[in-house]
């Protein structure tokens, strides 16, 4: 079970925090979309997503060549509520990341 200390240590990294906040807003994104929105490399994004998945904050699913990530609704309610609240304080940063996503060409299509 994820403890508050473990949760806040995960949030202490800017890349992980931005991934989580964007996933709260968007629902589900693939690695390439997160790379574009955060302007980071694939290895860096994948490494941070793996940590969040290992902590059971994220779930992933494979669709062809794409791996999509989303928040784990079975994560502790207090952790999910914290992320929702954090989004409300980061509207400018989230807006900028969403604009980056809108400019991305060839975004993967979701079957589900």
C-alpha positions as CSV (number, residue, x, y, z in Angstrom):
1,X,0.0,0.0,0.0
2,X,1.3,3.4,-1.0
3,X,2.2,5.6,2.0
4,X,2.0,9.4,2.1
5,X,5.8,9.5,2.4
6,X,6.3,7.4,-0.7
7,X,3.6,9.4,-2.6
8,X,5.1,12.8,-1.8
9,X,8.6,11.5,-2.7
10,X,7.2,10.6,-6.1
11,X,5.7,14.0,-6.5
12,X,8.9,15.7,-5.6
13,X,10.3,15.1,-9.1
14,X,9.1,17.7,-11.7
15,X,8.8,15.2,-14.5
16,X,6.7,12.7,-12.5
17,X,4.5,15.5,-11.2
18,X,3.9,16.9,-14.6
19,X,3.1,13.5,-16.0
20,X,0.6,12.8,-13.3
21,X,-1.1,16.2,-13.6
22,X,-1.4,15.8,-17.3
23,X,-2.9,12.4,-16.9
24,X,-5.4,13.7,-14.5
25,X,-6.5,16.3,-17.1
26,X,-6.3,14.0,-20.2
27,X,-7.3,10.7,-18.8
28,X,-4.9,8.5,-20.9
29,X,-1.8,9.3,-22.9
30,X,1.0,7.4,-24.6
31,X,4.7,7.9,-24.0
32,X,5.1,9.9,-27.2
33,X,2.3,12.3,-26.2
34,X,4.0,12.8,-22.8
35,X,7.3,13.3,-24.5
36,X,5.8,16.1,-26.7
37,X,3.8,17.8,-23.9
38,X,6.8,17.8,-21.5
39,X,9.5,18.3,-24.1
40,X,11.5,15.4,-22.7
41,X,13.3,12.3,-24.1
42,X,11.6,8.9,-24.4
43,X,14.1,7.2,-21.9
44,X,13.4,9.9,-19.3
45,X,9.6,9.7,-19.6
46,X,9.6,5.9,-19.6
47,X,11.8,5.7,-16.6
48,X,9.5,8.0,-14.6
49,X,6.4,6.3,-15.8
50,X,7.9,2.9,-14.6
51,X,8.4,4.3,-11.1
52,X,4.8,5.6,-11.0
53,X,3.5,2.3,-12.3
54,X,5.6,0.3,-9.8
55,X,4.1,2.5,-7.1
56,X,0.7,1.5,-8.4
57,X,-0.3,5.1,-9.2
58,X,-0.5,4.3,-12.9
59,X,-1.9,1.5,-15.1
60,X,-0.7,0.8,-18.6
61,X,-2.1,-1.0,-21.6
62,X,-0.5,-1.9,-24.9
63,X,-2.2,-1.2,-28.2
64,X,-0.1,-2.2,-31.1
65,X,3.2,-0.2,-30.9
66,X,1.8,2.2,-28.3
67,X,1.7,1.9,-24.5
68,X,-0.9,4.1,-22.9
69,X,-0.9,5.2,-19.3
70,X,-3.7,6.3,-17.0
71,X,-4.2,6.9,-13.3
72,X,-5.0,3.8,-11.3
73,X,-8.5,4.4,-9.9
74,X,-7.6,1.8,-7.2
75,X,-4.9,4.1,-5.8
76,X,-5.6,5.5,-2.4
77,X,-8.5,8.1,-2.6
78,X,-6.4,10.6,-0.7
79,X,-3.6,10.4,-3.3
80,X,-6.1,10.9,-6.2
81,X,-7.8,13.8,-4.4
82,X,-4.3,15.4,-3.9
83,X,-3.6,15.2,-7.6
84,X,-7.0,16.7,-8.4
85,X,-6.3,19.6,-6.1
86,X,-2.8,20.1,-7.5
87,X,-4.3,20.4,-11.0
88,X,-6.4,23.3,-9.8
89,X,-3.3,25.2,-8.9
90,X,-1.4,24.5,-12.1
91,X,-3.8,25.7,-14.8
92,X,-1.2,27.8,-16.7
93,X,1.4,24.9,-16.8
94,X,-1.3,22.4,-17.8
95,X,-2.6,24.7,-20.5
96,X,0.9,25.1,-22.0
97,X,1.3,21.3,-22.0
98,X,-2.1,20.8,-23.6
99,X,-1.2,23.3,-26.3
100,X,1.9,21.3,-27.0
101,X,-0.3,18.2,-27.4
102,X,-2.6,20.0,-29.8
103,X,0.3,20.9,-32.0
104,X,1.5,17.2,-32.1
105,X,1.0,15.6,-35.4
106,X,0.2,11.9,-35.8
107,X,-1.2,11.4,-32.3
108,X,-2.0,7.7,-31.8
109,X,-5.6,6.7,-32.1
110,X,-7.2,4.9,-29.2
111,X,-9.4,1.8,-29.7
112,X,-10.9,1.9,-26.2
